[in-house]
Amino acid sequence: MNKRPNLAAVAAAAGSTRRRDPEPAPPPTLEARELAIPRTRVGTKQIAAHFPEDVAWQLRALAVERKTTVQNLMAEALNDLFAKHGKPEVAPWSGRAGCPDGRGGATRRAASVEHDAPSSRRRRDAPPRPAL
């Protein structure tokens, strides 16, 4: 019986135009990994827990009703828990959605009072601004 020829050797000898497998990419450097992290997540740590599905739906519904995010609701709840146990309230939350500045809710709520005050720049017949 004849032995089959080695196809790889035949292709190499014939000068195959087939592309070779690309060299594996070097592992990402620390700098490349840092660039992959969104700026809003730098210096943070995820905290997770498992609850029944109804809890998740109720939490989302509450966020929609209050026009905020689940993230802000969780921060508010954690700060309430910390205060209950005499710990500093360190979880940053904005008190409203879309405020990634990381300042506490008290700072944001106090600033929103200024927006409710009458302004000489606003027209007298302009509708009142919505509460934040």
Salt bridges, closest charged atoms under 4 A:
GLU76 OE1 - ARG66 NH1 3.02
ASP101 OD2 - ARG103 NE 2.65
ASP101 OD2 - ARG108 NH2 3.79
ASP125 OD1 - ARG123 NE 3.05
